[in-house]
Amino acid sequence: MKGRFIAGFAAVMLAGAMCGCSGAGGNTTQAPETAAQREENTQGGDAARTQDPGAAQEAAGGSQTKVIGVIPKSTLFDFYKMVRQGAEDAAAERGYTINYQGTNSSTDTAAQQNIVEDMDMAGMDGLVISSIDAKAIHDTIGALQVPVVSFDDEMDPAVCCTTVSVNHESASAAGAAYIAEKLPDGGKVAVVSAEAGSDVIQQRDRGFSEELAKHEQFDLVGIYHTEGDREKATNTMQDLLSEHPDLVAVFCCNEGASAGVSKVLKDEGRTDILAVGYDSSEELINNIYDGCLDALISQNPYGLGYNSVAAAIEAIEGRTDFPDVTESPYWLIDQENIHDPEVIQVLDPLGTLNLQ
């Protein structure tokens, strides 16, 4: 069965003057490299992806390699490891390097702002960032004199060239529609969510709840915010099983929530509860195989990192015709399509997990 591929590409074009660039460029979308191509392109170890902006030198002429700062929302999850890999590969292919830094918490706005300021002081030619709080960091980003590309979390187009992101409301709505399809008789459903103050998480909560409300046979018992923390999600799910023993389904809003919930369902042997997660990791893939997680909404994190850095390079080199949002596709993955080649490419673009 072919993979469930769901994507939207509606976007409003933004005047190029807003990102301080001139000229034009091409499409940033590119398929990930094969393992053989990657090995060839990364000969020489980590020289192409050093975090030291002054260490990398171009082979020809000895001039300093241009640096792109890459700041994830946090460094907690496998999701951002794949984002980083895509970012590194996009930079290396074009003779750039990245300075990758992030906080160890997806709620520490002040620490993320400090990283931006430190990178600016150290020197960079462009910035790619997934902001913890786009409003809180708005002025800091607006003061930068380099092109900025946001990813995963939409930022004011007045301070960035474009945002590379899936449509989070649509992606979460697909999770609700999946539950409605699989459980036509309805019942009680819960959302184990992440950071209550995150714009992205609010979009996911809203997309899921609004779609579920279209199916009157379901009762949404609540949206429970756990800061995306695995242990908090575990505790929340244990409480839900006690309070709602007749729960029929649960939707999880990020990798940490998905991991915590699916662990509880596996430990408790609750195969009667349909669970849909968001994001992907080796653990969550194995949970699909084991049946303690029924489906995943995957954003293709490698592609997010690759296309965000590719867009930043195009801005550095003169492109101006960016849309406000460069919409990225998402995939709904379950046991029916997880072995499809195109799905494996999304889950494991580098072939390191040996998925079949």
C-alpha positions in Angstrom: 0.0 0.0 0.0 1.3 3.4 -0.9 2.2 5.7 2.0 -0.3 8.3 3.2 1.3 11.5 1.9 -0.5 14.6 3.0 0.7 18.1 2.2 -0.5 21.6 1.5 1.4 24.3 -0.4 -0.7 27.4 -0.1 1.5 30.4 0.7 1.4 34.2 0.4 4.4 35.7 -1.3 6.4 38.2 0.8 8.3 41.2 -0.6 12.0 40.5 -0.6 13.0 43.7 1.1 11.7 42.3 4.4 14.7 39.9 4.6 17.3 42.4 3.4 18.2 40.4 0.2 18.2 40.9 -3.5 18.1 38.7 -6.6 16.4 35.4 -7.1 16.9 31.7 -6.4 15.5 28.2 -7.1 13.4 25.7 -5.2 15.0 24.5 -1.9 13.4 21.0 -1.9 15.9 18.2 -2.6 15.7 14.5 -1.8 18.2 13.3 0.9 21.4 11.8 -0.3 22.0 8.0 -0.4 24.4 6.6 2.1 27.0 6.3 -0.6 26.6 9.9 -1.6 26.7 11.1 1.9 30.0 9.2 2.6 31.6 10.7 -0.5 30.4 14.2 0.5 31.6 14.0 4.0 35.2 12.7 3.5 37.5 14.4 5.9 35.4 14.0 9.0 33.7 16.9 10.7 35.5 19.7 8.9 32.4 20.5 6.8 30.2 20.8 9.9 32.3 22.3 12.7 30.7 24.5 15.3 33.7 26.8 15.3 32.9 29.6 12.8 36.6 30.5 12.3 38.0 27.0 11.9 36.6 26.1 8.4 38.4 27.4 5.4 37.4 27.1 1.7 39.7 24.9 -0.3 40.2 27.4 -3.0 41.7 30.8 -2.1 41.8 30.1 1.7 39.0 32.5 2.4 36.9 31.9 5.5 33.9 29.6 4.9 30.5 31.3 5.4 28.7 30.3 8.6 25.0 29.7 9.2 23.8 29.6 12.8 21.3 26.8 13.4 19.3 26.9 16.6 16.7 24.2 17.4 13.9 24.7 19.8 15.9 22.3 22.1 18.4 19.5 21.8 16.2 17.0 23.8 14.8 14.9 21.0 15.9 12.7 18.1 13.8 14.9 15.9 16.3 17.7 16.2 19.2 15.4 15.6 17.7 14.7 12.2 17.1 18.4 11.6 20.8 19.0 12.4 21.9 16.3 9.9 19.8 17.8 7.1 21.2 21.3 8.0 24.8 20.0 7.9 24.3 18.2 4.6 22.7 21.2 2.9 25.6 23.5 4.1 28.4 21.1 3.2 27.0 20.7 -0.4 27.3 24.4 -0.9 30.6 25.1 0.8 29.1 26.5 4.0 29.4 25.4 7.6 26.9 25.6 10.4 27.2 26.7 14.0 24.7 24.4 15.8 23.6 25.3 19.3 20.5 24.8 21.4 19.2 24.7 24.9 18.4 21.5 26.8 14.9 22.7 27.5 12.1 23.6 25.1 10.8 26.3 27.4 14.0 28.3 28.2 13.4 31.4 26.0 16.0 33.5 27.8 18.7 30.9 27.1 17.8 30.7 23.4 17.9 34.5 23.1 21.4 34.4 24.6 22.5 31.9 22.0 21.3 34.2 19.2 23.2 37.1 20.7 26.4 35.0 21.2 26.2 33.8 17.6 25.7 37.4 16.4 28.8 38.5 18.3 30.9 35.6 17.0 29.8 36.3 13.4 27.5 34.5 11.1 26.2 35.0 7.6 22.7 33.8 8.2 20.5 32.2 10.9 18.1 29.3 10.9 16.0 29.0 14.1 13.0 27.2 15.6 12.0 29.7 18.2 10.7 28.7 21.6 8.6 31.9 21.8 8.5 33.9 18.5 7.1 37.0 20.2 9.6 37.1 23.0 12.6 36.8 20.6 11.1 39.1 17.9 13.1 42.2 18.6 16.4 40.3 18.9 15.8 38.6 15.6 14.7 41.9 14.0 18.0 43.6 15.0 20.2 41.1 13.2 21.9 42.2 10.0 21.8 38.8 8.3 19.0 36.8 6.6 16.9 34.7 9.0 14.9 31.6 8.2 12.5 30.2 10.8 11.6 26.5 10.8 8.8 24.5 12.4 7.5 27.5 14.4 6.2 30.4 12.3 7.8 33.8 12.9 6.8 37.3 11.9 7.7 37.7 8.2 8.9 41.2 9.0 12.0 39.7 10.7 12.6 36.6 8.7 12.7 35.6 5.0 10.4 32.6 5.3 9.2 29.9 7.7 9.8 26.3 6.6 7.1 24.3 8.3 4.3 21.8 8.0 0.8 23.0 8.5 0.5 21.9 12.2 -3.3 22.3 12.3 -3.8 20.2 9.2 -1.3 17.5 10.4 -3.1 17.2 13.8 -6.5 17.2 12.1 -5.3 14.2 10.1 -4.6 12.4 13.4 -8.2 13.1 14.6 -9.6 11.9 11.2 -7.5 8.7 11.5 -9.0 8.0 15.0 -12.5 8.7 13.6 -11.9 6.3 10.7 -10.5 3.5 12.9 -13.1 3.9 15.7 -16.5 4.6 14.1 -18.4 3.9 17.3 -16.6 6.8 19.1 -15.9 7.1 22.8 -13.6 9.1 25.1 -10.4 10.7 23.7 -7.6 12.6 25.4 -4.8 14.8 24.1 -1.4 14.5 25.9 0.1 17.7 24.7 3.4 19.6 25.1 4.2 23.2 26.0 1.0 25.2 26.8 2.6 28.5 25.6 4.0 27.3 22.3 2.4 28.6 19.2 3.1 25.3 17.4 1.6 23.2 20.2 -1.5 25.5 20.3 -1.9 24.9 16.6 -1.6 21.1 17.0 -4.1 21.1 20.0 -6.5 23.2 18.0 -6.3 21.3 14.8 -6.9 18.0 16.5 -9.8 19.2 18.8 -11.6 21.0 16.0 -11.5 18.0 13.7 -12.6 15.6 16.4 -15.5 17.9 17.2 -16.9 17.2 13.7 -17.5 13.6 14.9 -20.2 13.7 17.5 -19.7 10.2 18.7 -16.4 11.3 20.4 -16.0 13.0 23.8 -12.7 14.9 24.3 -12.0 14.5 28.0 -9.2 17.1 28.0 -6.0 18.5 26.7 -3.2 17.8 29.1 0.1 19.8 28.8 3.3 18.1 29.9 5.9 20.4 28.4 6.7 17.6 26.0 8.5 15.8 28.8 8.6 12.1 28.6 8.2 11.5 32.4 5.5 14.0 32.8 3.6 12.5 29.8 4.0 9.0 31.5 2.5 10.3 34.7 -0.3 12.0 32.9 -1.2 8.9 30.9 -1.2 6.8 34.1 -3.6 9.3 35.7 -5.8 9.2 32.6 -6.1 5.4 32.7 -7.2 5.7 36.3 -9.7 8.5 35.7 -11.0 7.2 32.4 -10.7 3.4 32.2 -13.0 3.5 29.2 -10.7 5.8 27.2 -10.6 4.6 23.5 -7.9 6.9 22.0 -5.2 9.3 22.8 -3.4 11.9 20.6 0.2 13.0 21.5 1.6 16.3 20.4 5.3 15.7 20.2 8.1 13.1 20.5 8.4 13.2 24.3 4.6 12.9 24.8 4.4 10.1 22.3 7.2 8.2 23.9 5.8 8.5 27.4 2.3 7.6 26.5 3.2 4.6 24.3 5.4 3.2 27.1 2.5 3.3 29.6 0.2 1.5 27.1 2.9 -1.1 26.4 3.6 -1.7 30.1 -0.1 -1.9 31.0 -0.9 -4.0 28.0 -3.6 -1.6 26.9 -4.0 -2.7 23.3 -7.7 -1.5 23.4 -6.5 2.2 23.3 -5.7 3.6 19.9 -2.7 5.9 20.1 -1.5 8.5 17.5 1.8 10.2 18.0 3.6 13.2 16.5 7.2 13.4 15.3 9.4 10.3 14.8 12.4 8.6 16.4 13.8 5.1 16.4 11.9 4.4 19.6 8.6 5.5 18.2 9.2 3.5 15.0 9.7 0.4 17.1 6.5 1.3 19.0 4.6 1.2 15.7 6.1 -2.2 15.0 5.2 -3.4 18.5 1.6 -2.1 18.2 1.7 0.1 21.3 1.5 3.1 19.0 -0.9 2.9 16.1 0.2 5.9 14.0 2.6 8.7 13.8 2.5 12.2 12.1 6.0 12.7 10.8 7.3 16.0 9.6 10.4 14.7 7.8 12.9 16.5 10.2 15.8 15.9 7.9 14.0 17.7 5.1 13.1 20.6 7.5 16.8 21.1 8.4 18.0 20.7 4.8 15.4 23.0 3.2 15.8 25.7 5.9 19.6 25.9 5.5 19.2 25.8 1.7 16.7 28.7 1.9 19.1 30.7 4.1 22.0 30.1 1.6 19.7 31.3 -1.2 18.9 34.5 0.8 22.6 35.1 1.5 23.3 34.7 -2.2 20.6 37.1 -3.2 17.2 35.5 -3.4 14.3 37.7 -2.4 11.1 36.0 -3.7 10.3 33.9 -0.6 6.8 33.2 0.5 5.8 33.9 4.1 5.6 30.2 4.7 7.4 27.5 2.7 5.1 24.6 3.5 6.7 21.3 4.1 4.8 18.0 3.7 3.9 15.7 6.5 3.1 11.9 6.6 0.7 9.8 8.5 2.4 6.5 9.1 1.0 3.3 10.5 1.5 -0.4 10.3 0.0 -0.5 6.8 2.6 1.8 5.2 5.6 1.9 7.5 7.5 -0.6 5.2 6.8 1.5 2.0 10.1 2.7 0.5 8.9 6.4 0.4 8.0 6.2 4.1 11.3 4.6 5.0 13.0 7.5 3.2 11.2 9.9 5.5 11.8 8.0 8.7 15.4 7.0 8.0 16.9 9.1 5.1 20.5 8.2 5.9 19.8 4.4 6.2 21.3 4.2 9.6 18.3 2.3 11.1 18.2 -0.4 8.5 14.5 -0.2 8.1 12.8 -2.6 5.6 
